[in-house]
Amino acid sequence: MEPSLPTPMMQGALLLLEELARQGRRIVTAESCTGGLLAGALTQPAGASEFVAGGFVTYSNAMKMRLLDVPSILLDLRGAVSSEVAAAMADGAVAVAPDADVAISVTGIAGPGGGSAEKPVGLVWFAVAIKQRQTRTVSVVFSGNRDSIRQQAVIYAQTLVLDALHAG
């Protein structure tokens, strides 16, 4: 049996873990629509525990408020799929995790239902929080089915953190 090639998610995880190691940093994830898939990808390689502090799967608004201290007013005014909530999730994760200095959050609409004209299926907001830096947010509208959207979001999140770490 031939060895399997690393998936794009695994390749992204390996690159991100290498950069975290190079910079002596640890990451924490705050996930909604990806449901822990990002943390799963990051913790798949051996030795990941040196650079991954953990993750939060905050699928419900109540969990976002309780675990990540996302203000209810943001959820009421902007909705869970928004720049403001993505930023609050990342800021909350890095504040709560005692040994992480980098956080990535992912919140979106993976489908097949739940979309609207304003927030279509495939819309995902991301935020990267690095201690002593301004939190950055970005949104992308992915296409495909639910699994594809979630996988694309994980790969994009990994790339986003790498870019933020390289930006210094």
Number of C-alpha atoms within 10 A of each C-alpha: 3 4 5 6 8 10 10 13 20 19 16 21 27 20 15 22 26 15 17 20 14 9 11 11 19 22 28 27 29 33 28 27 24 27 17 20 19 26 23 16 20 29 21 13 13 8 10 18 15 15 22 22 22 20 20 21 21 23 17 12 17 14 15 26 18 13 16 22 17 25 16 17 10 16 18 10 10 13 15 24 21 23 21 19 28 31 26 24 35 30 26 21 31 27 18 14 20 10 16 21 19 27 30 30 31 33 27 29 26 28 18 12 10 12 15 9 6 7 16 17 23 25 22 28 26 29 28 30 28 23 14 7 10 11 18 17 21 14 17 14 16 20 13 14 13 19 13 14 23 25 18 20 29 26 18 17 23 23 16 20 23 20 13 15 17 10 7 7
